Amino acid sequence: MEIIQLVGAVREGARFILKAAILFVAVSIAAFTLIRLSPIDPVQAYIGADASVSIEQRSLIAERWGLDQPPLTQFLKWFSAICRGDLGVSIIFRQPVLTVIGQRALASLALMGSAWLFSGVLGFLLGVLAGAYHGKWPDRVIKTWCLLLSSAPVFWLALILMILLAVTFPLFPLGLAAPAGKLNTEVRLWERLHHLVLPCLALSLTGVSSIAMQTRQKLAEVLESDYVLYAITRGEPKWTIIRRHGLRNIALPALTLQFLSFSELFGGSVLAEQVFAYPGLGRTIVQAGMQSDIPLLLGITLFSALFVFIGNTIADGLYHRLNPEIQRNHDG
């Protein structure tokens, strides 16, 4: 039995590595091709507004970076470099791309992690409440609110929250991840959390609707099932039935859907961080695109693809592990 489990674990690990490698190669090719087709000129981005650089000097810079070589040769050199862990140097920050990503990834992960937890918990609770009162006024109110949230862009919610809670009622700061003028070593934890509230709310509210609507529908189906109707005829209270029979049937789909929302979460963080000037990867990738920082743009693209892939892999693994029927079919 242990040998079979070991073989299964090795097989799953090999499958994960193979999928990650295929994704890495595919995203690398797609990102490099799109950059090549874009009007971005790396030499001009490096020179900036310096008009004193001659054509000969531009040619020397292009030759030094290998930009005078065929596209396939450029890609192979770049791909071999990133396989060694060398993503190049950021033009904007004059630092290695890995260093820039490492500095800003923690801020983005804190924002996305807190928004992910808040949207999952709030969406699940609202879905349970709507499903328990299916067809009644609490269900209609929650359903309408979720539909409005699902159609609202993240940047619009961010602006509304900023106007209401930072300008009209100055409960939270306008932006940034810490008070201006303070060193990182001087910033306290509660100050970071205070600056995190508004971006977290803006990013999490749009993710509430999908979880709430999914949970509402699943719970309504459970409450209409034969065994629940039988329990009701025996006089069991509704919330006792929901706790005993409903939660375990609706938790797995909600959890799976929450992990599958990683791609939307990363995309929404770009807008939320830009509105609140939050120094994370989302705002950094906008800066890289606006200022033609190709090494940083490609590096964050690869990081975001890996982030989404890990989230989808976790969702798939949880669904197979927590659902016995699917696990039996998969093993068979």
C-alpha positions as CSV (number, residue, x, y, z in Angstrom):
1,M,0.0,0.0,0.0
2,E,2.8,2.4,0.9
3,I,4.6,1.6,-2.4
4,I,1.4,2.3,-4.3
5,Q,1.0,5.7,-2.5
6,L,4.7,6.5,-3.2
7,V,4.3,5.7,-6.9
8,G,1.1,7.8,-7.0
9,A,2.9,10.7,-5.3
10,V,5.9,10.5,-7.7
11,R,3.5,10.4,-10.7
12,E,1.6,13.5,-9.5
13,G,4.9,15.3,-8.9
14,A,6.1,14.5,-12.4
15,R,2.8,15.6,-13.9
16,F,3.0,18.9,-12.0
17,I,6.6,19.5,-13.1
18,L,5.7,18.7,-16.7
19,K,2.7,21.0,-16.7
20,A,4.7,23.8,-15.1
21,A,7.5,23.4,-17.7
22,I,5.0,23.4,-20.6
23,L,3.3,26.5,-19.2
24,F,6.7,28.2,-18.6
25,V,7.8,27.7,-22.2
26,A,4.4,28.7,-23.7
27,V,4.2,31.9,-21.6
28,S,7.8,32.7,-22.5
29,I,7.2,32.4,-26.2
30,A,3.9,34.3,-26.1
31,A,5.3,37.1,-24.0
32,F,8.5,37.5,-26.1
33,T,6.5,37.4,-29.3
34,L,4.1,40.1,-28.1
35,I,6.9,42.3,-27.0
36,R,8.6,41.9,-30.4
37,L,5.4,42.8,-32.2
38,S,4.8,45.9,-30.0
39,P,6.1,49.3,-30.9
40,I,8.4,49.3,-27.8
41,D,12.0,50.2,-28.6
42,P,14.3,48.9,-25.8
43,V,17.2,51.2,-26.8
44,Q,15.0,54.3,-26.8
45,A,13.5,53.2,-23.4
46,Y,17.1,52.9,-22.0
47,I,18.2,56.3,-23.5
48,G,15.1,58.2,-22.6
49,A,14.9,61.8,-23.5
50,D,18.7,62.2,-24.0
51,A,19.0,63.7,-27.5
52,S,22.8,63.7,-27.4
53,V,23.1,59.9,-28.2
54,S,24.2,59.4,-31.7
55,I,23.0,56.7,-34.2
56,E,26.4,55.0,-33.8
57,Q,26.0,54.9,-30.0
58,R,22.4,53.5,-30.4
59,S,23.9,50.8,-32.6
60,L,26.5,49.9,-30.0
61,I,23.9,49.6,-27.3
62,A,21.7,47.4,-29.5
63,E,24.8,45.2,-30.4
64,R,25.7,44.9,-26.7
65,W,22.2,43.7,-25.8
66,G,22.1,41.4,-28.8
67,L,19.2,43.3,-30.4
68,D,20.9,43.3,-33.8
69,Q,20.5,39.5,-33.9
70,P,17.6,37.5,-35.4
71,P,14.5,37.2,-33.2
72,L,15.0,33.4,-32.7
73,T,18.6,34.0,-31.5
74,Q,17.4,36.7,-29.1
75,F,14.7,34.5,-27.7
76,L,17.0,31.5,-27.2
77,K,19.6,33.7,-25.4
78,W,16.9,35.3,-23.2
79,F,15.2,31.9,-22.5
80,S,18.5,30.3,-21.5
81,A,19.2,33.3,-19.2
82,I,15.9,33.0,-17.4
83,C,16.4,29.3,-17.0
84,R,19.6,30.1,-15.1
85,G,17.6,32.6,-12.9
86,D,18.8,35.7,-14.7
87,L,15.8,37.8,-15.7
88,G,17.9,40.8,-16.5
89,V,18.1,44.3,-15.0
90,S,15.2,46.7,-14.7
91,I,15.6,49.9,-16.7
92,I,13.4,51.9,-14.3
93,F,14.8,50.7,-11.0
94,R,18.4,49.9,-12.1
95,Q,18.2,46.7,-10.1
96,P,17.9,43.0,-11.1
97,V,14.4,42.1,-12.0
98,L,14.3,39.3,-9.4
99,T,15.2,41.9,-6.7
100,V,12.4,44.2,-7.9
101,I,9.8,41.4,-8.0
102,G,10.9,40.2,-4.5
103,Q,10.6,43.6,-3.0
104,R,7.1,44.2,-4.4
105,A,5.7,40.7,-4.3
106,L,5.3,40.7,-0.5
107,A,3.1,43.8,-0.7
108,S,1.0,42.3,-3.5
109,L,0.7,39.0,-1.7
110,A,-0.5,40.7,1.5
111,L,-3.1,42.6,-0.5
112,M,-4.3,39.7,-2.6
113,G,-4.2,37.3,0.3
114,S,-6.3,39.5,2.6
115,A,-8.7,40.2,-0.3
116,W,-9.0,36.5,-1.1
117,L,-9.8,35.5,2.4
118,F,-12.3,38.4,2.9
119,S,-14.1,37.8,-0.3
120,G,-14.3,34.0,0.3
121,V,-15.7,34.3,3.9
122,L,-18.1,37.1,3.1
123,G,-19.3,35.5,-0.1
124,F,-19.8,32.2,1.5
125,L,-21.8,33.7,4.4
126,L,-24.0,35.8,2.1
127,G,-24.6,32.7,-0.1
128,V,-25.7,30.6,2.9
129,L,-28.0,33.4,4.0
130,A,-29.5,33.8,0.5
131,G,-29.9,30.1,0.1
132,A,-31.5,29.6,3.5
133,Y,-34.1,32.3,2.6
134,H,-34.4,31.4,-1.1
135,G,-37.1,33.4,-2.9
136,K,-37.6,35.7,0.1
137,W,-36.5,39.3,0.6
138,P,-33.0,38.6,2.1
139,D,-32.3,36.4,-1.0
140,R,-33.6,39.2,-3.3
141,V,-31.5,41.9,-1.6
142,I,-28.3,39.7,-1.6
143,K,-28.9,38.7,-5.2
144,T,-29.3,42.3,-6.4
145,W,-26.3,43.4,-4.5
146,C,-24.2,40.6,-6.0
147,L,-25.3,41.4,-9.5
148,L,-24.4,45.0,-9.0
149,L,-21.0,44.1,-7.7
150,S,-20.3,41.6,-10.5
151,S,-20.8,44.4,-13.1
152,A,-18.8,47.0,-11.3
153,P,-15.1,47.5,-12.4
154,V,-12.5,47.3,-9.7
155,F,-11.2,50.8,-10.4
156,W,-14.7,52.3,-10.1
157,L,-15.2,50.6,-6.7
158,A,-11.8,51.8,-5.6
159,L,-12.6,55.4,-6.5
160,I,-16.0,55.2,-4.7
161,L,-14.3,53.8,-1.6
162,M,-11.7,56.5,-1.8
163,I,-14.2,59.3,-2.0
164,L,-16.4,57.9,0.8
165,L,-13.9,56.6,3.3
166,A,-10.8,58.7,2.7
167,V,-12.2,62.1,1.6
168,T,-15.8,62.5,2.8
169,F,-15.3,60.5,5.9
170,P,-11.4,60.4,6.5
171,L,-11.3,57.0,8.2
172,F,-8.5,55.6,6.0
173,P,-5.5,57.0,4.1
174,L,-5.8,57.9,0.5
175,G,-3.2,55.4,-0.7
176,L,0.3,54.0,-0.4
177,A,1.2,51.0,1.8
178,A,2.7,53.0,4.6
179,P,2.7,56.7,5.9
180,A,4.7,58.9,3.6
181,G,8.2,60.0,4.8
182,K,8.7,56.9,7.0
183,L,11.4,54.3,6.6
184,N,10.3,50.7,6.3
185,T,11.9,49.9,9.7
186,E,9.8,52.7,11.3
187,V,6.4,51.6,10.0
188,R,4.3,49.7,12.5
189,L,2.1,46.7,11.7
190,W,-1.1,48.6,12.5
191,E,-0.1,51.4,10.1
192,R,0.4,48.9,7.3
193,L,-3.0,47.3,8.0
194,H,-4.6,50.7,8.1
195,H,-3.3,51.5,4.6
196,L,-4.3,48.0,3.4
197,V,-8.0,48.3,4.2
198,L,-9.3,50.3,1.2
199,P,-7.3,48.4,-1.5
200,C,-8.4,45.2,0.1
201,L,-12.1,46.2,0.1
202,A,-11.9,47.4,-3.5
203,L,-10.3,44.1,-4.6
204,S,-12.4,41.7,-2.6
205,L,-15.9,43.1,-3.2
206,T,-15.9,42.1,-6.8
207,G,-15.0,38.6,-5.9
208,V,-17.8,38.2,-3.4
209,S,-20.6,37.9,-6.0
210,S,-19.4,34.7,-7.7
211,I,-18.9,32.8,-4.4
212,A,-22.2,34.1,-3.0
213,M,-24.3,33.2,-6.1
214,Q,-22.7,29.7,-6.4
215,T,-23.2,28.9,-2.7
216,R,-26.8,30.3,-2.8
217,Q,-27.7,28.0,-5.7
218,K,-26.0,24.9,-4.2
219,L,-27.7,25.4,-0.9
220,A,-31.1,25.9,-2.5
221,E,-30.6,22.6,-4.3
222,V,-29.7,20.8,-1.1
223,L,-32.7,22.2,0.8
224,E,-35.0,20.9,-1.9
225,S,-33.6,17.4,-1.8
226,D,-35.6,14.5,-0.5
227,Y,-33.6,13.8,2.6
228,V,-33.8,17.4,3.7
229,L,-37.5,17.5,3.2
230,Y,-37.8,14.4,5.3
231,A,-35.7,16.0,8.0
232,I,-38.1,19.0,7.9
233,T,-41.1,16.8,8.3
234,R,-39.5,15.3,11.4
235,G,-39.4,18.8,12.9
236,E,-35.7,19.6,12.7
237,P,-34.9,23.4,12.6
238,K,-33.8,24.8,9.3
239,W,-30.4,26.0,10.6
240,T,-29.7,22.7,12.2
241,I,-30.3,21.0,8.8
242,I,-28.1,23.5,7.1
243,R,-25.3,22.9,9.6
244,R,-25.6,19.1,9.4
245,H,-26.4,18.5,5.8
246,G,-25.9,21.7,3.8
247,L,-22.5,23.1,4.7
248,R,-20.4,20.0,3.8
249,N,-22.2,19.8,0.4
250,I,-21.7,23.5,-0.5
251,A,-18.2,24.1,1.0
252,L,-16.3,22.1,-1.7
253,P,-17.7,24.0,-4.7
254,A,-17.2,27.3,-3.0
255,L,-13.6,26.5,-2.0
256,T,-12.8,25.3,-5.5
257,L,-14.3,28.4,-7.1
258,Q,-12.3,30.5,-4.7
259,F,-9.0,29.0,-5.7
260,L,-9.9,29.3,-9.4
261,S,-10.3,33.1,-8.9
262,F,-6.5,33.6,-8.7
263,S,-6.3,35.0,-12.2
264,E,-9.1,37.5,-11.6
265,L,-7.5,38.4,-8.3
266,F,-4.2,39.3,-9.9
267,G,-5.8,41.2,-12.7
268,G,-7.9,43.2,-10.3
269,S,-4.9,44.0,-8.1
270,V,-3.3,45.8,-11.0
271,L,-6.2,48.3,-11.1
272,A,-6.6,48.6,-7.3
273,E,-2.9,49.2,-6.8
274,Q,-2.8,51.8,-9.5
275,V,-5.7,53.8,-8.0
276,F,-4.3,53.7,-4.4
277,A,-0.7,54.0,-5.5
278,Y,0.0,50.8,-3.7
279,P,3.6,49.7,-4.3
280,G,2.9,46.1,-5.4
281,L,3.5,44.1,-8.6
282,G,0.3,45.4,-10.2
283,R,1.4,49.0,-10.1
284,T,4.9,48.0,-11.0
285,I,3.8,46.2,-14.2
286,V,1.9,49.3,-15.2
287,Q,5.0,51.4,-14.7
288,A,7.0,48.8,-16.7
289,G,4.6,49.0,-19.6
290,M,4.3,52.8,-19.6
291,Q,8.1,53.2,-19.5
292,S,9.0,50.3,-21.8
293,D,10.9,48.4,-19.1
294,I,10.9,45.1,-21.1
295,P,13.0,42.9,-18.7
296,L,10.7,43.9,-15.8
297,L,7.6,43.5,-17.9
298,L,8.6,40.0,-19.0
299,G,9.6,39.0,-15.5
300,I,6.3,40.0,-13.9
301,T,4.4,38.3,-16.7
302,L,6.2,35.0,-15.9
303,F,5.6,35.5,-12.2
304,S,1.9,36.1,-12.7
305,A,1.6,33.0,-14.9
306,L,3.2,30.9,-12.2
307,F,0.9,32.5,-9.5
308,V,-2.2,31.6,-11.4
309,F,-0.9,28.1,-12.3
310,I,-0.3,27.3,-8.6
311,G,-3.8,28.5,-7.7
312,N,-5.5,26.4,-10.3
313,T,-3.3,23.4,-9.3
314,I,-4.3,23.8,-5.7
315,A,-8.0,24.0,-6.7
316,D,-7.8,20.9,-8.8
317,G,-6.0,19.0,-6.0
318,L,-8.5,20.0,-3.4
319,Y,-11.4,19.0,-5.6
320,H,-9.9,15.5,-6.1
321,R,-8.8,15.0,-2.5
322,L,-12.0,16.2,-0.9
323,N,-14.5,14.6,-3.3
324,P,-14.3,10.8,-2.7
325,E,-16.2,9.9,-5.9
326,I,-13.9,11.9,-8.1
327,Q,-10.8,10.5,-6.3
328,R,-12.0,6.9,-6.9
329,N,-12.6,7.6,-10.6
330,H,-9.2,9.2,-10.8
331,D,-7.4,6.4,-9.2
332,G,-9.3,3.8,-11.2
